[in-house]
Amino acid sequence: MSLRIGAEVAGIDAAAPLGPATREHIRERLRERAVLVFPGQAVTPAQLAAFARNFGPLQMNPNRRYHVEDCPEVLLVGNLRV
């Protein structure tokens, strides 16, 4: 068995609304590879949440310490102490 995880998805603007064909293309790649990278994106937390909602309802993390202000669906993740 060969498992290839991860793929780069180019040519998609995560800040813009997705059409049905683009949304399905991303879903197919996600089913195939489990992890997708969208390089070169410059999105606000609200745009990131809107992009993610294309693929289902978002879940809120109960640890509110790292929620982004005004966009609680997005968490700050990093390896630096705040």
NORUR-V129988 format. One record per backbone hydrogen bond with DSSP energy under -1.0 kcal/mol. NH is the residue of the N-H (numbers start at 1). CO is the residue of the C=O. E is the energy in kcal/mol with one decimal. If there is no record, write none. Layout:
nh: (NH	NH)
co: (CO	CO)
e: (E	E)
//
This chain:
nh: (6	7	9	16	23	24	25	26	27	28	29	30	31	32	33	34	35	37	48	49	50	51	52	53	54	55	56	64	66	67	68	71	74	76)
co: (33	35	37	13	19	20	21	22	23	24	25	26	27	28	29	30	33	7	44	45	46	47	48	49	51	52	53	62	63	64	74	68	71	66)
e: (-2.2	-1.2	-3.1	-1.5	-2.5	-2.2	-2.2	-2.4	-2.2	-2.5	-2.2	-2.4	-2.3	-2.0	-2.6	-2.4	-1.2	-2.5	-2.5	-2.4	-2.2	-2.5	-2.4	-2.0	-1.3	-2.0	-1.2	-1.4	-1.0	-1.1	-2.5	-2.3	-2.1	-2.7)
//
